[in-house]
Structure formats: structure tokens, C-alpha cells
Amino acid sequence: MHERPFKEVRGSSNQRVLGVINFTEEEEDRRGPVGPWMHKAIQYPPPVRVDMDARRRLIVAFKELVAIVMASVLYNRIPLDRSGDHREASYIISGSFASSSLYVLRYERASCTLAVVQSVPGLGPHQYLHIDRLTPQRVYATSWTAPHITAWAIDGDHPGSGGAPRLRLINQSPITAISSYITSKHSLLFSVGGPTGEVHQLMPETGAIEEKLQEILFVPKEALDQEDKSHRALRYGSHGIEVSSLGQVFVPHLGLNSIWIYNFDPHTKSLEFLTEVKSLQPDDGPRHAVVSEDGKRLYVVTEHTSRVDLYDVTRQAILHRASSFVIEEPQEHSKYRGDTVRIVPSYLTDSSPKSREYIFATTRGTGASQPGHLAVFLFDVEKQTLTNVLRWETPTSGGKANAIEFSPVKSETNKLELVLTDDELGWVSVLEYDLLHNSIRVVATCLLDQINIGASHAVWI
């Protein structure tokens, strides 16, 4: 039996503070829509004989009391924009390598707790998820079994759900080879995996996956019938796809040790091949990539050497700018497998993307005895330098996962929230990165299902 690798973290108080009025959660439950305490607070005092100055002071004090009480009520009832979204709870959707279900988790910020609130029979195992944040939000999932890609609606406030959003299958679509990565842009769904990639039309009103517009080949057409199209082909085939704001598309290819570059044509809704750029070393194995907000920089994590490479993006190609390792000892790269790479959205850090960028990347340990790593990098746009500012050992090897995604909720305390998935034992964890103190801590964690039902990839709703 495995010991739990995390200590449960809980909040130190169950009180909330509204204006100058403090009350416990139990008192809040009893107070009703307005609450007897408010009626009691605004009762006029009994008539007394006072002079005019005293009466005026009494009126001023009464008005101040009413203002305080009403401000407290409004603070609790009106969704104000206070320089960022500080919802008390957020929801996360996770897939699994060992279960066909999708899981909805609730993260409570006040108590620092994480729990599974819904398990949805799916068409998995689901390796990778993508959330389209257009209103209404939808989730797209890859699958290791037919039909391979699915579209899900996120329905809120479902009766009996306790306010938790619920997932509803919109539709499903077959693809030629199992995909390892999907993303959406321009009302299109882009997916790649192994020997092929595909572009599908999305219905804007419902989010449904419609007709296939294009199939992308990474092998000769005449050889496609003999190619492995199962999830095993992901180990030596195409593995990711990123669409930039400038209309360029990048596909890291593990087996060919290269990055394929395309132009997106908005009129034909298709990809036009530009060039293939080899990785720096013969055995790198580019796995995932992410492009900067302005489309001028591409960050690639290598699976076999656990390195992050930064490229300048030109109109026709990419040019290597800098590199930095995720792991402490690059020569020990055989103990690790590079995994995910993400850029912190600029609105979460209050830093201009023209001056600096934060990049996070992860590796997985090759065995249960070898923990993975999460590394934080800082790119200085003026100096054109990529610097590793932190390396943090993950609680487990990560198994096939150790994937990360940032919460879209902005903090006023210079802290970032991110979810980390573990396939080795099945943990899903919320991490917190402190920008000021350059530190990471585990805030909350829970098992996705039974032990050894590994978590694959998770996204924030």
C-alpha cells in the first residue's frame, strides 16, 4: 500500500470578513437573504430628550451605521471586478490514462481543499484536454480509443450538483490516428498525433466538431496504411501543435527530431507547409511547444534531453536564440523525460510581454524512484536572455503525466495557481508559485479515483 506523498493543507479560519462585520459560516447560513442581524442593526434608537447638536450627531452616526451595513451586504452580493477574479472556488477537469471517465474537481481557496465532485463516463482513456474559453466554454478531449476526439459542453448550476458545473457530451468525431494534442482557433479544431494531423470545422453556436477540412501527413501518403496509428505511435511521431497570433502553426515531431512549420490560410482554412527545422542535438526529441502572445517567440521542451529551447519566429522559419535545462544535471537526462511547457499569461503577472515572460516546464522521472521536476524560466526581452530562476522536485515521478496548466484567476498577492497531474499514483494537486519570493508550494491535493488510476492532463474551467 502506498503512503500518501502530500500533507493535507487546510485554512486556519472559517471566518469571512465583509466590510467591518465578521461572522462565521454557520451564522451566514442562518441569516437568510438579509438576516435578522441587519434588521436589528438599523432599528432607530428610542426617543430621548436631546439638544439639536446631539440630534445631528445621532443622525450622522446612524447614517454611517447604515452605510457600513449596506456596504457589507453589497460586497457579498454584487459580483464586482476588483482587479482580478477572486472566486472562492474554482473547478478543474481532468482526464486519466487508466479510466475512461472525465473528472470534475472543486478547489476551495478559503480552506485550501481539493475534491472530486463529479465523474463522467467518457470515451477515454483521455490523454489531453483543451478548453475553449469563448462563451460558453467547451472542452475538447483526445482518446486512446475510437472515436478519438470528443466535444463537451460545460453546464453550470445543474440541479443536485451543489452549484458545480456538469459536463455534457456534444458529439464525437473519428480521426485517422490517435491524437496526443489538440487546440482551437478561428472556429477550428487542430489535432496531431503519430503519423497524421487534422483540421476540423467547429460549429460556433454549439461547439460541435463538424467536417474534416484537412489531413496533415508526416509520412509519405503511400506509406500511411502501414503506419501504426495507435497511441504507441505518439512516442515517435508528431506530438503537439501550436497556432500563433500571427497565423503560423508549429508541430514538434518526436521521432523526426524536428519542428514542422506551417502558415494558416484563413480563406481556405488550411495549413500550408513552410519548412522543417531540426532540433539542436540529434537525440533531443521535441515534444511540446508554446508560442508567445505576440507570436514572435517559440519555446520548445525536448523529451530526451529535458531542455527548453527558445526560437525567434520569422516569416519563413525559426532561429535558435537561447536554451536552458529543466533538470539540475543535464548529463543525467536519461533519468528524465521532458514533458510540458507553458508561458504565464501576462495579465496574471502585471508584467508587459514586451519586457519579460515567465515560462514553466516539467519533466517526468523514468521510474517510480525518480521524482520529476518543475522549472521556472524568465526571458528578459531587452537583454534577450533566458534564465532558470527555480527548479522544484515534484512529489512523484509523474508517471506519464506531470502536466501543468495555469489557473485563469488573477491573484492580488503576486501568486500564480497551477494544477499538476500525477499518473504514478493518481494525484491531482494545486500548486502556488510566489513571484516575489520565487517559491513553490503544494496548496491542496486529492486522489483522482482509486490509487493507481493515474491523472493525465487537467484544465481549469
N, C-alpha and C positions, 0 to 999 in steps of 0.2 A: 504494500500500500504506500502511495506517495505522500510525502508530507507537503502541506500547503506552503509554497515558497514565499508568500506575502503575509505581512501582518495587516490585519484589517484596521483601517483608519476611519475614525468617526469624529464628528464635530464635537466641540466642547460645551455647547449650549443649545437648548431647544427654544430659545427666545428669539423673537424678531423685534426689530426696532423700527417703529413708524413715527417719524417726527420726534416728539418728546414723550410719546406714550409707549410703554413696554408692556407686552402681555404674552403669556405662554400660548402654545398651540392649543392646549385644552380650553383656555379662555376664549381664543379666537373661534373655536368650534361652537361655543355656547352663545357667542354674542349675536349671531344671526346677521341679516342683511345690514342692519345698522347697529343693533346691540343696546341692551338696557343701560350700559355704562354711558352711552352717548346722551340718552335722554336725561339721565341723572346729572351729567356734566353740564347741561345747558339749562337746567332749571333756574328760574330767577330767584334771587335771594328774597327772604321775607321782608315786607315793608319795615323800614326803620326810619326814625327821625334823623335826618342828616342835613347839613347845610349844603349850599349849591356846589361848593368846591368838592366836598366829599362825594356828592352825587355824580359829578363829572368824572372823578377818579374811578368811581364804581363802574360807570358806563364804559370807560376806556378799558378797564380790566376785563369786563365781560366780553367786549369785542375781541380782545386779544385771546381770551379763552376759546371763543367760538372759532376764531381763525386757526388756532392750533389744532383743535379737534377736527375741523373740516379738512385742513391740510393733511392730517394723518389719514383720514378716510380716503381722500382723493389719491394720495400716494399709493394706497393699497389697491385701488380700484381702476385707475386710469393707466393704460399702457403708454407711459411716456418714453421718449427717446432721450436717454441720459448718457450720450456719448458712447453708445455700445449696448448690446443686448446682454442683460444680466439676468436672464431667466433662472429661476430657482432650480429647474430641472431641464435636462436635455435628453434626447433619445438617440440611440445608436442602433444600426442594423448590421448584423454580422452573418457571414457565411461560414461554412465548415468544410473541411476536406473529408470528414468521416460521417457526415449526416446529410440527408437530402433536404433538410429544413433550412429556413431562414429564421433568424432570431432577432427580436426587438428587445433592447435593454434600456433601462431608465437610470440616468445618472443624476443623483441628488447632490447639488452643490452644498447645501446647508449642512447636511450630515455626512458628506463625503462617502456616499454609498452607491454601489452599482449592483443592479439586479436584472435578471431576465424576466420580462413581463409578458412575452408572447413568443411562441414557437409556431411557425407557419409551415405546413407541409409544402415543400417546394419541388424543384426538378433538378436537384443537385446530385452530387456534391457541387457547391458553388465556390469556385476558386477566387473570383474577383467581382467586386461590385462597383458601380458608378452611379452617383446621384446627380441628376439634372436639377439644378436649383431654380429653374424657371417655375413660375407659379401656374398650376400646382406642381409640387415636387414629384419626381418619379425616380424609381430605382431600376437600373438595368443590371442583369447578372449573367455571368458565364456559367456553364455547367459542364461537368465531365461526362454527362450522359445526354442523349438526344432529348429535346431539340436544340440544346447547346446555348441559346441566348433567350432570355425572358425579360418582359417588361412588367413592372409592378407599380400600382398606384399606392399612395400614402394617404389613407383616410383618417382624419382627425376626429377626436371625441366620439368614438364609437360606443354605443350603449353597452354598459357592462365592462368596458375596458379600463375604467378608472381614469379616463382622460388620455390614456396612451394612444398614439396613432396605431392604426392597423394596416397591414399590407394586404393588397388585393391584386391577384394576377390579372393583368390586362390582356396579354397574349404572349405567344412564343413563336420563335422562328428557327428553322433549320439552317445550318451553315455547313460548309464543306468540311472544315477541320475544326477541332475543338480550339476555342479561343482562350488566351490567357489574359487578355486586357481589352477593355472597351472604354470608349469615351464618346461624348456627343458635342456637336456644334453645328450651327446652321440648320437645325431640324434634321440632322443626320446622325446615324449611329455608326461609329467606326470600330471595327474589331479586327484583331490579328492573333494568330497562333500557329506555330508549326510552319507548314508549307504555304499557307494562304492568309489573306486578309479580305475583309468585305466592307462595303459601304451600303447601309440600308436607309431608306427614307423613314422618317418618323412622322406620325400624324400629330400636328401641333395641338389639336383640341384634346386628344385622349392620351398621347404618348405612345400609342401602339406602334409596334415595329411593322413596317409595310414592306414594299418590294425591295429586292436586292438591286442596287443600281450599278455595282461594280464588284468584280472579284479581282484581288491583287495576288499575283503569283510570285513566290520566292524560289520556285523551281521551274525548269522547262515545262511547258504545257503538256508535252507528250509523256513526261515522267510523273505527272500528278497522280494518275491512277495507281501507281505502285508505291506512292509515298504513304508513310504512317500518318494517320490523321487523328490518332488518339491523343490523350494528354501526355503520353510519353514523348511525343514529338516536340513538346514545349521545351524540353531540355536542350534541344539542339536546333531549334527553329526560331522564327520571329517571336518576340516576347512582349512588346509594348508598342503603343502608338500615341503620339502627342501632336495636337493641332495648335499652331501658334496663332497669335492675334494678327499676324501679317500674312496668313494663308499658306504657310509652309507646314509640312507634315513630316514627322521623324519616326522611324521604326528601328529600334535596336534589334539586332539579329544575333542571338547567342552563338549558333553554330558557325555562321559565316564570319563572326568576329568583326562586324561592321555595323554602320548606321546607314539605313536607306533613307533618301531624302526625296520628297515629292512636293509639287505645287498643287494646291487645291484650286480647281476652276469652279467658281460659283455659278456659272451659267450652265455647264454640263453636269455639275455636282459630281465631279470625278477627280481622281488623283492622276497627275502626270509625273512620271518618273524623271528625276533630275540627275541624281548621281548616288554612288555608294562610297562611303568614306570608311576606310579600315581603322580599327582601334589602334592605340599606340603600341601595344605589345601583342605578339601573336596569340597569346593564350588568355586575353582579358575576358572575353565573353560579355559584351554589353547586354545588360538585362532590362533596365528601365531607364526612362529619360523624363525630364520635365523642362519646360521652356519658360523663360522669364515673362513677366506681364507685358513688356514692350516688344517681345518677340526677338530680341537681339542676342540672347544668351541661351545656350542649351547645356543642361547638366545631365551627365550620364553616369550611372553606377554600374560597375563591372562585377559580374558574379564570381569569376575565378580569381580575381586579384583584389577584391574589396576596395576599390578606388573610385573616387568621384572625379570625373574629367569635366572641365569647363571648356566650351567651344563658343567662339564668336560666330554668329549666324550672318552669312552674306546672302545675296540674292540667289546664288547658284550652288553654294556649298556651306561647309562649316570649317572653321580654323581653330586648332587647339590653342587655348590661352593659358590654362593652369590645371594642376591636379593636386589632390590631397587624399590621403588614405583614411578609410573609416577605422581601421584597426591600428593598434599601437606599434606592432611589429610587422611591417609589410612582408618580410621574408617568411612569416608563418601563415601566409594566406591560404595554405592548403587546409588549415583548421576551420576555415570560414567559407561562407558563400554569400556574396553581396546580394542585397535584396531590393529595398525600396529607396526612392529619393523623392523629396518634396521641397518646394520653396514655400516659405512662410508668406502668405498674402500680406501686402504692405499695410493694409488697413488694420491688421492685428498688432502692428508694432509701432505705428505712428512715424515710421521712417519712410522717407521717399525712396521709391525704387530706383530713382536716379542717383542715389548716394550709396545705398548699401542693400544687400539681400542676405537673409538668413536661409541656409539650406540644411535640411536634416536628411540623413541617410542611415540605413541599417544593414547589418549582416546577420546571418544565422550561423550557429555553431554546426559543425558537421556531425556531431554526436551529442547525446544527452549530457555528457560530462563537460561539454564545451559551451559556455554561455555565449550568446551573441552580443553584438554591440550596437549602440545608437550613437551617432556622431553629429555634432553641430558645427557648421561651417559659416564663415562670414566672408562675403565678397564685397570688397571696397571698390566702388565703381571708379572713383578718382585715381586710386593707386593701381587699379587693375590687379588686385591680389586676392587669392582665395586662401583663407586661413582656417585651420581647425582650431576651434575655441573650446571644445569639450568632447570627451569620449566617455560614454557611460555603459557599463556592463548590464545587459538585460538579465532579468531573474532566471530565465531558462535559455536553452539553445534557440528557441523559437520554432523548432521543427522545420516545417516547410513554409512557415509564416514569418513572424517578427515584422509584420507590416504596420505602417503608421498612417494616420490621417489627422489633420488639424481640425479642432472644433471651430465653427464659424463664429462662435460667440466671443465678442471682444471683452477683455478684462481692463479695468481701470488701474490695475496694480502691476502692470508690466509683466504679466504672466501669460503663458500660452498653454492651452489644454490640447492634448492629443491622445488618441486611442492606439493601443498596442495589442496586437493579436498574437497568441501563442498556440502553435499546433502540437507541441510536445505533450502537454498535459491538458490544454484546453482553456487556459486563462484568457480573459479579456480584461485589460487594465486601462484606466485613465491616468495619464502622466501629466505632470505640470512642470513646465520649463520657466525658470525665473530669469528674465532678461537682464535684470540688474545684477544679480549675484551669480549668474552663469551656472545654474544648478538644476538638476532634475530630481524629482521625487515621485513615488507612486502614491497617488491620491486615493484611488479606490480600485478594487479588483473583484472579480467573481468568475466562477466556472461557467462556461457556455452551456454545458449539459453535463452528462456523466463524465467522469475523469477519462482522459484519452479521446474524448470527442473533440478533436482539435479545431480551434478557430482559425479561419483562413484570412479573411480581409474584412474590415469593418468601415462603415462610413457614418458620419453624423447627419441626422435629419435637421 
